[in-house]
């Protein structure tokens, strides 16, 4: 049996204010071709199907078209809800979808009820663990300690393992959580899933199944051979620049996990982070090959340039972000601003203020002339009052 592990579609998300529905649909069409070419039997979406708990009509239509294309290949689809999804909305009419081979698993009450798919070697049981918010489910299980995500996922996996022991056969679980052991992945976490920070789930909680298809991290990651994150199909932040997009093809033979290989998805538009002064970024030929990329510009000018984004977009039409990180930062000493301006003239106070907010650059000659004229007019007005 061949399983394609995906996650974090985030249908409806924007990228720095730009819609992504068109790009995502193209990527999901490519995913459908991979399913057909690689003879995939099951596609897993491990949570965060939508980006919002209240998806737009366009987002629903995109999901419908994408699932329809996938089903036309004959593949079985198993999807779970993530922390972005509304379990109730995503799972609405899931019983009808199940009749069409699309299994949407969003309920904590059916954690130990698998989707069973048979091949020549017998059954493969696929369990879905939706995003479990302990505060919302603990009242249904008074005998369980459910304070954290780790508690909730461990509880779910105990139910899964008990069912696997009873049914026998091979098993796969899909879960949306932050599993401990993902090195350097914190910047790829879509959102802290507790108010106090990331709630870690020990990776060993997933022992006892042949493969754990995880979601929530937007970059691919391997915790063990049988516990992996696939990441998102699109780049959704500049922290993901340069990281591949795709999914894991998981092969199961009669004994269990036989192999896992990565398959790339197309990247509709690359992400690039460029650093330099505004003048360098606008004129240096070294940046010619990123002119059509999504661009995040880090400006190193001593003073933040006026109208920098508009100027950048003349060259980089898809410049989506700009930050100012001056290469040289003025040292204002230990004196407070009030101490620095004490006893100074009005024009000197203004110059000191400009120096303070403009990284050490005071008024230019032209600005000094304007400031002097303004102060003179103010004094004249005060004198005639």
HUKALIN-V627873 format. One record per residue. N is the residue number from 1. SS is DSSP state (a for helix, b for strand, c for the rest). PHI is phi in whole degrees, -180 to 180 (none if undefined). PSI is psi in whole degrees, -180 to 180 (NA if undefined). Layout:
# HUKALIN-V627873
n->N ss->SS phi->PHI psi->PSI
n->N ss->SS phi->PHI psi->PSI
This chain:
# HUKALIN-V627873
n->1 ss->c phi->none psi->141
n->2 ss->b phi->-116 psi->127
n->3 ss->b phi->-120 psi->134
n->4 ss->b phi->-102 psi->116
n->5 ss->b phi->-94 psi->116
n->6 ss->b phi->-129 psi->173
n->7 ss->c phi->-168 psi->171
n->8 ss->c phi->53 psi->53
n->9 ss->c phi->-66 psi->-36
n->10 ss->c phi->52 psi->51
n->11 ss->b phi->-63 psi->127
n->12 ss->c phi->102 psi->-4
n->13 ss->c phi->-73 psi->149
n->14 ss->b phi->-106 psi->158
n->15 ss->b phi->-116 psi->102
n->16 ss->c phi->51 psi->44
n->17 ss->c phi->89 psi->-6
n->18 ss->b phi->-98 psi->134
n->19 ss->b phi->-66 psi->150
n->20 ss->c phi->-121 psi->3
n->21 ss->a phi->-58 psi->-45
n->22 ss->a phi->-64 psi->-46
n->23 ss->a phi->-63 psi->-42
n->24 ss->a phi->-65 psi->-40
n->25 ss->a phi->-62 psi->-40
n->26 ss->a phi->-62 psi->-41
n->27 ss->a phi->-66 psi->-41
n->28 ss->a phi->-70 psi->-28
n->29 ss->a phi->-66 psi->-41
n->30 ss->a phi->-65 psi->-37
n->31 ss->a phi->-62 psi->-39
n->32 ss->a phi->-62 psi->-39
n->33 ss->a phi->-66 psi->-37
n->34 ss->a phi->-62 psi->-43
n->35 ss->a phi->-58 psi->-43
n->36 ss->a phi->-70 psi->-46
n->37 ss->a phi->-71 psi->-34
n->38 ss->c phi->-95 psi->6
n->39 ss->c phi->54 psi->50
n->40 ss->c phi->-74 psi->140
n->41 ss->c phi->-98 psi->-35
n->42 ss->b phi->-138 psi->136
n->43 ss->b phi->-112 psi->128
n->44 ss->b phi->-109 psi->135
n->45 ss->b phi->-118 psi->105
n->46 ss->b phi->-89 psi->64
n->47 ss->c phi->89 psi->163
n->48 ss->c phi->54 psi->55
n->49 ss->c phi->-64 psi->-47
n->50 ss->b phi->-102 psi->163
n->51 ss->c phi->-91 psi->-15
n->52 ss->c phi->-135 psi->151
n->53 ss->c phi->-71 psi->-15
n->54 ss->c phi->-126 psi->75
n->55 ss->c phi->-65 psi->152
n->56 ss->c phi->-75 psi->167
n->57 ss->a phi->-61 psi->-38
n->58 ss->a phi->-64 psi->-37
n->59 ss->a phi->-66 psi->-42
n->60 ss->a phi->-63 psi->-40
n->61 ss->a phi->-66 psi->-39
n->62 ss->a phi->-64 psi->-43
n->63 ss->a phi->-61 psi->-44
n->64 ss->a phi->-61 psi->-46
n->65 ss->a phi->-64 psi->-42
n->66 ss->a phi->-68 psi->-44
n->67 ss->a phi->-67 psi->-35
n->68 ss->a phi->-64 psi->-45
n->69 ss->a phi->-62 psi->-42
n->70 ss->a phi->-63 psi->-45
n->71 ss->a phi->-65 psi->-30
n->72 ss->a phi->-65 psi->-18
n->73 ss->c phi->-81 psi->-12
n->74 ss->c phi->96 psi->0
n->75 ss->c phi->-74 psi->149
n->76 ss->b phi->-89 psi->138
n->77 ss->b phi->-115 psi->131
n->78 ss->b phi->-127 psi->120
n->79 ss->b phi->-128 psi->143
n->80 ss->b phi->-119 psi->166
n->81 ss->c phi->-92 psi->146
n->82 ss->c phi->-110 psi->-172
n->83 ss->c phi->-71 psi->-18
n->84 ss->c phi->-82 psi->-28
n->85 ss->c phi->-78 psi->152
n->86 ss->c phi->-88 psi->116
n->87 ss->a phi->-58 psi->-38
n->88 ss->a phi->-67 psi->-44
n->89 ss->a phi->-71 psi->-44
n->90 ss->a phi->-64 psi->-37
n->91 ss->c phi->-86 psi->1
n->92 ss->c phi->-61 psi->128
n->93 ss->c phi->61 psi->30
n->94 ss->a phi->-65 psi->-27
n->95 ss->a phi->-65 psi->-37
n->96 ss->a phi->-71 psi->-41
n->97 ss->a phi->-62 psi->-36
n->98 ss->a phi->-59 psi->-36
n->99 ss->a phi->-65 psi->-20
n->100 ss->c phi->-98 psi->7
n->101 ss->c phi->85 psi->16
n->102 ss->b phi->-115 psi->111
n->103 ss->b phi->-108 psi->113
n->104 ss->b phi->-109 psi->110
n->105 ss->b phi->-107 psi->107
n->106 ss->c phi->-130 psi->3
n->107 ss->c phi->-110 psi->135
n->108 ss->a phi->-72 psi->-14
n->109 ss->a phi->-78 psi->-13
n->110 ss->a phi->-122 psi->32
n->111 ss->c phi->-60 psi->-32
n->112 ss->c phi->-103 psi->23
n->113 ss->c phi->-113 psi->101
n->114 ss->c phi->-85 psi->164
n->115 ss->b phi->-90 psi->120
n->116 ss->b phi->-105 psi->125
n->117 ss->b phi->-123 psi->130
n->118 ss->b phi->-100 psi->145
n->119 ss->b phi->-130 psi->-167
n->120 ss->c phi->-65 psi->-19
n->121 ss->c phi->-98 psi->2
n->122 ss->b phi->116 psi->-160
n->123 ss->b phi->-84 psi->148
n->124 ss->b phi->-120 psi->122
n->125 ss->b phi->-98 psi->122
n->126 ss->b phi->-112 psi->118
n->127 ss->b phi->-105 psi->140
n->128 ss->b phi->-113 psi->124
n->129 ss->b phi->-107 psi->102
n->130 ss->c phi->-65 psi->166
n->131 ss->c phi->-59 psi->123
n->132 ss->c phi->-108 psi->113
n->133 ss->c phi->-89 psi->110
n->134 ss->a phi->-52 psi->-40
n->135 ss->a phi->-64 psi->-24
n->136 ss->a phi->-94 psi->-15
n->137 ss->a phi->-116 psi->-15
n->138 ss->a phi->-64 psi->-27
n->139 ss->a phi->-67 psi->-20
n->140 ss->a phi->-85 psi->-13
n->141 ss->c phi->-131 psi->70
n->142 ss->c phi->-63 psi->-20
n->143 ss->c phi->-87 psi->-3
n->144 ss->c phi->-106 psi->148
n->145 ss->c phi->-92 psi->109
n->146 ss->c phi->-128 psi->76
n->147 ss->c phi->-100 psi->-29
n->148 ss->c phi->-130 psi->171
n->149 ss->a phi->-60 psi->-40
n->150 ss->a phi->-59 psi->-43
n->151 ss->a phi->-61 psi->-46
n->152 ss->a phi->-66 psi->-44
n->153 ss->a phi->-70 psi->-38
n->154 ss->a phi->-62 psi->-41
n->155 ss->a phi->-60 psi->-46
n->156 ss->a phi->-62 psi->-43
n->157 ss->a phi->-68 psi->-31
n->158 ss->a phi->-63 psi->-41
n->159 ss->a phi->-67 psi->-40
n->160 ss->a phi->-64 psi->-48
n->161 ss->a phi->-63 psi->-38
n->162 ss->a phi->-63 psi->-39
n->163 ss->a phi->-72 psi->-39
n->164 ss->a phi->-62 psi->-43
n->165 ss->a phi->-60 psi->-36
n->166 ss->a phi->-78 psi->-41
n->167 ss->a phi->-80 psi->-37
n->168 ss->c phi->78 psi->179
n->169 ss->c phi->88 psi->-177
n->170 ss->b phi->-86 psi->158
n->171 ss->b phi->-145 psi->147
n->172 ss->b phi->-136 psi->143
n->173 ss->b phi->-126 psi->141
n->174 ss->b phi->-113 psi->129
n->175 ss->b phi->-144 psi->147
n->176 ss->b phi->-115 psi->105
n->177 ss->c phi->-166 psi->176
n->178 ss->b phi->-105 psi->102
n->179 ss->b phi->-85 psi->132
n->180 ss->b phi->-65 psi->135
n->181 ss->c phi->117 psi->1
n->182 ss->c phi->-89 psi->100
n->183 ss->c phi->-69 psi->136
n->184 ss->c phi->55 psi->33
n->185 ss->c phi->-105 psi->-3
n->186 ss->a phi->-59 psi->-35
n->187 ss->a phi->-71 psi->-15
n->188 ss->a phi->-94 psi->-5
n->189 ss->b phi->-71 psi->128
n->190 ss->c phi->-64 psi->-38
n->191 ss->c phi->-163 psi->138
n->192 ss->c phi->-56 psi->134
n->193 ss->c phi->-101 psi->14
n->194 ss->c phi->-139 psi->157
n->195 ss->c phi->-67 psi->-23
n->196 ss->c phi->-98 psi->2
n->197 ss->c phi->134 psi->-172
n->198 ss->c phi->-71 psi->131
n->199 ss->c phi->-98 psi->106
n->200 ss->b phi->-81 psi->142
n->201 ss->b phi->-115 psi->122
n->202 ss->b phi->-59 psi->134
n->203 ss->a phi->-62 psi->-32
n->204 ss->a phi->-69 psi->-7
n->205 ss->a phi->-65 psi->-21
n->206 ss->a phi->-91 psi->7
n->207 ss->c phi->-66 psi->148
n->208 ss->c phi->107 psi->-4
n->209 ss->c phi->-123 psi->162
n->210 ss->c phi->-74 psi->-30
n->211 ss->b phi->-156 psi->140
n->212 ss->b phi->-116 psi->114
n->213 ss->b phi->-96 psi->108
n->214 ss->b phi->-104 psi->152
n->215 ss->b phi->-132 psi->164
n->216 ss->c phi->122 psi->-29
n->217 ss->b phi->-93 psi->133
n->218 ss->c phi->-87 psi->-3
n->219 ss->c phi->-116 psi->151
n->220 ss->c phi->-65 psi->148
n->221 ss->b phi->-155 psi->144
n->222 ss->b phi->-118 psi->115
n->223 ss->b phi->-86 psi->-47
n->224 ss->b phi->-142 psi->179
n->225 ss->c phi->-58 psi->-31
n->226 ss->c phi->-109 psi->5
n->227 ss->b phi->-131 psi->111
n->228 ss->b phi->-144 psi->157
n->229 ss->b phi->-106 psi->139
n->230 ss->c phi->-93 psi->-24
n->231 ss->c phi->81 psi->178
n->232 ss->c phi->-85 psi->155
n->233 ss->c phi->-77 psi->-18
n->234 ss->c phi->-122 psi->159
n->235 ss->c phi->-78 psi->125
n->236 ss->c phi->-114 psi->-1
n->237 ss->c phi->-158 psi->158
n->238 ss->a phi->-69 psi->-17
n->239 ss->a phi->-66 psi->-16
n->240 ss->a phi->-94 psi->1
n->241 ss->c phi->-56 psi->134
n->242 ss->c phi->86 psi->-9
n->243 ss->c phi->-90 psi->139
n->244 ss->c phi->-67 psi->157
n->245 ss->c phi->-117 psi->139
n->246 ss->b phi->168 psi->-149
n->247 ss->b phi->-157 psi->169
n->248 ss->b phi->-98 psi->130
n->249 ss->b phi->-94 psi->118
n->250 ss->b phi->-108 psi->121
n->251 ss->b phi->-103 psi->129
n->252 ss->b phi->-115 psi->132
n->253 ss->b phi->-109 psi->-166
n->254 ss->c phi->-63 psi->-26
n->255 ss->c phi->-95 psi->-12
n->256 ss->b phi->134 psi->-138
n->257 ss->b phi->-69 psi->122
n->258 ss->b phi->-105 psi->-23
n->259 ss->b phi->172 psi->157
n->260 ss->b phi->-137 psi->131
n->261 ss->b phi->-135 psi->150
n->262 ss->b phi->-88 psi->142
n->263 ss->b phi->-127 psi->130
n->264 ss->b phi->-80 psi->146
n->265 ss->c phi->-106 psi->153
n->266 ss->c phi->-67 psi->151
n->267 ss->c phi->-109 psi->108
n->268 ss->c phi->-58 psi->-39
n->269 ss->c phi->-149 psi->126
n->270 ss->c phi->-65 psi->160
n->271 ss->b phi->-110 psi->133
n->272 ss->b phi->-136 psi->140
n->273 ss->b phi->-110 psi->121
n->274 ss->b phi->-116 psi->144
n->275 ss->b phi->-132 psi->134
n->276 ss->b phi->162 psi->180
n->277 ss->c phi->-71 psi->160
n->278 ss->a phi->-57 psi->-42
n->279 ss->a phi->-62 psi->-42
n->280 ss->a phi->-63 psi->-44
n->281 ss->a phi->-67 psi->-32
n->282 ss->a phi->-81 psi->-20
n->283 ss->a phi->-121 psi->-22
n->284 ss->c phi->-73 psi->126
n->285 ss->a phi->-65 psi->-16
n->286 ss->a phi->-63 psi->-20
n->287 ss->a phi->-99 psi->9
n->288 ss->a phi->-63 psi->-34
n->289 ss->a phi->-78 psi->-3
n->290 ss->a phi->-113 psi->10
n->291 ss->c phi->-62 psi->-27
n->292 ss->c phi->-100 psi->6
n->293 ss->c phi->-83 psi->165
n->294 ss->b phi->-69 psi->127
n->295 ss->b phi->-121 psi->134
n->296 ss->b phi->-113 psi->119
n->297 ss->b phi->-102 psi->128
n->298 ss->b phi->-107 psi->109
n->299 ss->b phi->-91 psi->129
n->300 ss->c phi->-104 psi->10
n->301 ss->c phi->-57 psi->148
n->302 ss->c phi->-61 psi->-41
n->303 ss->c phi->-115 psi->139
n->304 ss->c phi->-60 psi->122
n->305 ss->c phi->-65 psi->145
n->306 ss->c phi->-75 psi->133
n->307 ss->c phi->60 psi->36
n->308 ss->a phi->-62 psi->-42
n->309 ss->a phi->-63 psi->-45
n->310 ss->a phi->-61 psi->-40
n->311 ss->a phi->-68 psi->-40
n->312 ss->a phi->-62 psi->-40
n->313 ss->a phi->-71 psi->-12
n->314 ss->a phi->-67 psi->-35
n->315 ss->a phi->-96 psi->-45
n->316 ss->c phi->-107 psi->92
n->317 ss->c phi->-59 psi->-25
n->318 ss->c phi->-110 psi->32
n->319 ss->b phi->-68 psi->119
n->320 ss->b phi->-111 psi->-15
n->321 ss->b phi->-150 psi->147
n->322 ss->b phi->-143 psi->131
n->323 ss->b phi->-129 psi->152
n->324 ss->b phi->-109 psi->115
n->325 ss->c phi->-130 psi->86
n->326 ss->c phi->-58 psi->139
n->327 ss->c phi->-68 psi->-30
n->328 ss->c phi->-124 psi->127
n->329 ss->c phi->-110 psi->127
n->330 ss->c phi->-66 psi->143
n->331 ss->c phi->-99 psi->109
n->332 ss->c phi->-89 psi->4
n->333 ss->c phi->75 psi->-170
n->334 ss->c phi->-95 psi->-10
n->335 ss->c phi->-71 psi->146
n->336 ss->c phi->-74 psi->166
n->337 ss->a phi->-61 psi->-40
n->338 ss->a phi->-62 psi->-38
n->339 ss->a phi->-68 psi->-36
n->340 ss->a phi->-70 psi->-29
n->341 ss->a phi->-99 psi->-3
n->342 ss->c phi->-61 psi->128
n->343 ss->c phi->79 psi->4
n->344 ss->c phi->-94 psi->158
n->345 ss->c phi->-72 psi->168
n->346 ss->a phi->-58 psi->-45
n->347 ss->a phi->-66 psi->-35
n->348 ss->a phi->-70 psi->-35
n->349 ss->a phi->-63 psi->-45
n->350 ss->a phi->-63 psi->-43
n->351 ss->a phi->-63 psi->-40
n->352 ss->a phi->-65 psi->-39
n->353 ss->a phi->-64 psi->-46
n->354 ss->a phi->-61 psi->-41
n->355 ss->a phi->-62 psi->-37
n->356 ss->a phi->-69 psi->-44
n->357 ss->a phi->-89 psi->-11
n->358 ss->c phi->-115 psi->36
n->359 ss->c phi->55 psi->45
n->360 ss->c phi->92 psi->-5
n->361 ss->c phi->-96 psi->112
n->362 ss->c phi->-81 psi->-163
n->363 ss->c phi->-71 psi->141
n->364 ss->c phi->-77 psi->174
n->365 ss->a phi->-60 psi->-43
n->366 ss->a phi->-65 psi->-41
n->367 ss->a phi->-67 psi->-39
n->368 ss->a phi->-61 psi->-38
n->369 ss->a phi->-65 psi->-44
n->370 ss->a phi->-64 psi->-43
n->371 ss->a phi->-62 psi->-43
n->372 ss->a phi->-61 psi->-43
n->373 ss->a phi->-64 psi->-41
n->374 ss->a phi->-65 psi->-42
n->375 ss->a phi->-66 psi->-39
n->376 ss->a phi->-65 psi->-42
n->377 ss->a phi->-64 psi->-39
n->378 ss->a phi->-66 psi->-42
n->379 ss->a phi->-66 psi->-39
n->380 ss->a phi->-64 psi->-42
n->381 ss->a phi->-64 psi->-39
n->382 ss->a phi->-68 psi->-37
n->383 ss->a phi->-69 psi->-32
n->384 ss->a phi->-89 psi->-4
n->385 ss->c phi->-75 psi->NA
